[in-house]
Amino acid sequence: MSKRRVYHVTPAEDGDWKVKERGAKRAVRVLEDKTDALKLAKDLAKKANLGQAIVHGKDGVIQTEHTYGQDPEKTKG
């Protein structure tokens, strides 16, 4: 089973937006616009067998999550 690749969109200290893979020391990319950062994170997550893009607000609180691929857990909803 493949491991889920998770990308976080978070605010950078200078007002830009970072796209960073979970567990990585450095950002994949830093962009000026949150919309562009979200698009990049979603594109990266879609390319992974199991991927997820998690979007944080300026306060650091998670706003939305986008999950792609087969969900490994089978639970009734």
trRosetta pair geometry for C-beta under 8 A, 3 or more apart (Angstrom, degrees):
i j d omega theta_ij theta_ji phi_ij phi_ji
1 72 6.0 73 -170 -119 136 130
2 48 7.7 171 150 169 137 90
2 49 4.2 58 62 81 172 137
2 50 5.2 164 96 7 109 106
2 69 7.9 -71 75 168 131 153
3 50 7.1 -141 117 61 22 122
4 48 7.6 90 -159 132 45 139
4 50 4.3 -78 -101 122 68 115
4 51 6.8 160 -163 -93 73 20
4 52 5.8 23 174 -3 118 112
4 69 7.9 -176 -116 67 82 134
4 72 7.7 -117 -49 -4 107 119
5 21 6.5 -40 -172 -144 91 112
5 22 7.7 178 -168 32 46 99
5 44 7.4 -109 126 144 127 94
5 45 6.6 -168 93 -119 94 60
5 48 4.0 -143 35 -114 127 163
5 50 6.8 138 13 88 70 66
5 51 5.0 -21 66 -110 92 77
5 52 7.3 174 87 27 48 68
6 21 6.9 118 79 -160 52 62
6 22 4.1 28 74 -12 106 128
6 45 7.7 28 -124 -108 32 107
6 51 7.6 162 -82 -161 37 53
6 52 4.7 -14 -112 68 77 105
6 53 7.9 168 -159 -84 56 24
6 54 6.4 15 -175 -5 101 113
7 19 5.8 4 180 -174 114 91
7 20 7.0 154 -156 76 66 32
7 21 5.5 -40 -97 -96 72 59
7 22 7.4 -113 -75 -18 25 76
7 28 7.1 -26 -135 -1 115 142
7 41 4.2 -174 115 -148 128 90
7 44 5.3 89 -50 84 156 128
7 45 5.6 -122 21 -58 116 97
7 51 7.4 6 1 -171 102 98
7 52 7.2 178 27 91 66 54
7 53 5.1 -19 70 -110 100 69
7 54 7.2 174 87 24 47 71
8 18 7.8 17 101 102 86 92
8 19 7.4 164 80 -150 45 44
8 20 5.3 -22 59 63 93 86
8 21 7.9 151 14 -110 76 12
8 22 6.7 97 -20 -69 104 74
8 41 7.5 -110 83 -129 7 139
8 54 5.0 -25 -108 71 70 100
8 55 8.0 160 -160 -87 54 24
8 56 6.5 23 -176 -13 98 113
9 17 5.9 8 -174 175 91 115
9 18 7.2 165 -150 82 43 50
9 19 5.8 -15 -97 -97 71 71
9 34 6.9 98 162 -157 128 79
9 37 4.7 125 -139 132 112 112
9 38 5.4 -14 -74 -83 169 64
9 41 5.0 -99 -54 -27 103 155
9 53 6.8 31 -18 -180 106 96
9 54 7.1 -167 21 91 73 49
9 55 4.7 -7 56 -116 118 67
9 56 6.3 -169 88 26 63 73
10 17 7.1 159 80 -158 29 69
10 18 5.2 -20 64 60 82 100
10 20 6.7 -28 23 20 112 115
10 56 4.7 18 -105 48 72 133
10 60 7.1 25 -145 -120 104 67
11 15 7.4 -31 -166 -136 101 24
11 16 7.8 138 -162 84 58 37
11 17 6.2 -51 -108 -105 44 65
11 18 7.5 39 125 13 9 88
11 56 7.1 -106 -6 101 77 106
11 57 7.8 -5 -28 138 115 34
11 58 5.1 61 -51 -125 152 57
11 60 7.5 -90 29 -70 105 63
12 15 7.0 -29 74 49 85 23
12 16 4.3 -4 42 70 131 83
12 17 6.3 -142 -6 -82 93 11
12 18 4.9 113 -67 -36 95 98
12 27 7.9 -34 -89 -53 113 161
12 30 5.6 44 -62 -143 154 117
16 30 5.0 60 125 171 139 99
16 31 6.3 167 -175 84 102 29
16 32 5.4 -65 -120 -102 91 40
17 30 7.1 159 79 -158 38 60
17 31 5.4 -27 65 67 92 82
17 32 7.5 28 18 123 87 8
17 33 7.0 -52 19 98 126 22
17 34 4.8 136 -64 -97 156 60
17 36 7.6 146 61 68 127 82
17 37 3.8 -103 114 -28 126 159
18 27 4.2 -103 -159 -112 104 141
18 29 7.7 170 -149 91 52 41
18 30 5.2 -26 -97 -103 70 79
18 37 7.1 59 68 -142 12 136
19 27 6.1 102 64 -171 47 96
19 28 4.7 -51 101 54 97 109
19 29 5.3 12 44 54 110 79
19 30 7.8 -162 18 -81 70 34
19 31 7.2 33 -13 2 104 108
19 37 5.2 -173 -53 -161 98 85
19 40 5.1 -96 -53 99 167 120
19 41 4.9 -155 -133 -69 114 90
19 44 7.3 134 165 9 132 145
20 24 5.7 -153 -174 68 84 114
20 26 7.5 -151 -125 127 100 29
20 27 4.5 -73 -79 -112 90 66
20 28 6.3 -179 -100 -2 33 79
21 24 4.4 76 65 -14 87 128
21 28 6.2 83 -23 -49 90 111
21 44 7.7 -115 -81 147 100 145
24 27 7.6 126 108 -89 125 20
24 28 7.4 62 92 -51 168 75
27 30 5.5 76 99 -57 153 82
28 40 7.3 -177 101 147 127 125
28 44 6.9 -18 -174 -81 174 161
29 37 7.7 -163 93 -118 96 77
29 40 6.2 -81 55 168 131 164
31 34 8.0 157 93 -79 107 20
31 36 4.6 -136 165 97 149 116
31 37 4.6 -169 51 -66 123 84
31 40 6.9 158 -27 0 145 141
32 36 7.3 40 58 41 66 137
33 36 4.3 81 75 7 102 106
33 37 6.8 -170 95 -9 53 85
34 37 5.4 -55 -147 38 36 114
34 38 6.2 38 154 -21 68 104
34 55 8.0 83 -179 -155 106 113
35 38 5.8 -52 -148 35 30 111
35 39 6.5 32 152 -20 63 104
36 39 5.7 -51 -148 34 33 113
36 40 6.5 33 153 -18 64 104
37 40 5.8 -54 -151 36 31 111
37 41 6.3 30 153 -18 65 108
38 41 5.7 -55 -145 38 32 111
38 42 6.2 30 157 -17 66 108
38 53 6.9 102 -156 158 65 138
38 55 5.8 11 -108 -98 106 126
39 42 5.9 -57 -146 39 28 109
39 43 6.3 30 155 -20 64 108
40 43 5.7 -56 -147 36 29 111
40 44 6.3 27 156 -16 65 107
41 44 5.9 -56 -148 38 29 110
41 45 6.2 27 154 -18 64 110
41 53 3.9 116 135 -136 106 116
41 54 8.0 -108 170 37 143 41
41 55 7.4 157 75 -76 155 82
41 66 8.0 120 115 50 101 120
42 45 5.7 -56 -144 39 31 111
42 46 6.2 33 156 -23 65 106
42 53 4.8 -65 -78 -13 57 161
42 66 5.6 -8 -110 91 97 153
42 68 8.0 112 -163 -35 69 132
43 46 5.8 -54 -147 34 29 112
43 47 6.7 29 154 -21 62 105
44 47 5.9 -57 -153 31 31 112
44 48 7.0 31 151 -22 63 102
44 51 6.9 -176 118 -155 62 139
44 53 7.5 116 62 -82 90 105
45 48 5.9 -53 -156 27 36 112
45 51 3.1 156 -171 148 63 118
45 52 5.6 -154 -141 32 130 9
45 53 4.5 -116 -18 -40 149 88
45 66 6.6 127 86 98 157 99
45 67 7.8 -110 168 -130 133 29
45 68 5.2 129 136 21 95 123
46 51 6.0 -108 -43 65 19 147
46 68 4.9 -129 -102 -151 55 173
47 51 7.0 78 53 -53 51 156
48 51 3.6 125 55 -67 114 106
48 68 7.3 117 64 82 85 113
48 69 6.8 -74 104 -33 78 143
49 69 5.5 93 147 -131 45 147
49 70 8.0 -26 159 29 82 92
50 68 7.4 164 -157 89 35 65
50 69 4.2 -139 -103 91 48 147
50 70 6.7 -67 -91 59 96 66
50 71 8.0 115 -136 -100 111 33
50 72 7.0 -5 -111 -33 153 101
51 67 7.5 165 94 -155 51 47
51 68 4.5 -5 64 58 94 107
51 69 5.9 106 16 -5 69 120
52 65 6.3 -10 -172 -172 106 99
52 66 6.8 159 -156 83 55 52
52 67 4.8 -10 -106 -106 91 71
52 68 7.1 -170 -75 21 44 72
53 65 7.2 160 84 -158 52 50
53 66 4.5 -1 54 55 99 104
54 62 5.9 -48 -177 -130 104 110
54 64 7.8 -176 -150 95 45 48
54 65 5.1 -10 -106 -108 73 84
54 66 8.0 -157 -70 26 36 65
55 62 7.1 103 77 -157 49 64
55 63 5.0 -53 103 58 97 102
55 64 4.8 12 46 55 117 83
55 65 7.4 -157 18 -76 75 38
55 66 7.8 49 -16 -5 105 97
56 60 5.5 -17 -180 -153 129 33
56 61 6.5 144 -154 71 80 26
56 62 5.7 -53 -97 -94 69 45
56 63 6.5 137 -137 -1 17 89
57 60 7.0 -42 69 22 68 19
57 61 5.3 -5 36 58 109 81
57 62 8.0 130 -1 -157 81 2
57 63 5.0 104 -47 -52 91 116
62 65 6.9 8 179 -52 123 94
67 71 6.8 44 144 -85 137 100
71 74 7.7 138 100 -75 95 48
